[in-house]
Amino acid sequence: MEKKNQEQKQVRIELTEEQRQKIREATGKDAAAVEFTAEELEQRIAPARFVT
């Protein structure tokens, strides 16, 4: 089994003030941006759904 490339490029999304406020209200923490690998971002945008 191959190891995943540990140096995957990160995608950084800067948050608007409204988004920052929502995160602050939900978590009590401040965040200026969120970062994902391309794979993580793809999973959140178009999650795979399996029908059984």
C-alpha positions, 0 to 999 in steps of 0.5 A: 500500500502506498503512503499518502503524499504528506506534502499535499497542497493546502487550500486556504479560504479567508473568512468574511467578518460574518463567517468569523462571527458565526464561528466565534458564536458556535465555538468561542474561538476566533478564526480568520481562515480555514485550510484544507487539502484539495482532497478534504475540500473535495470531500466537503463539496461533493461527498460520496454517497453509497446506495445499498 
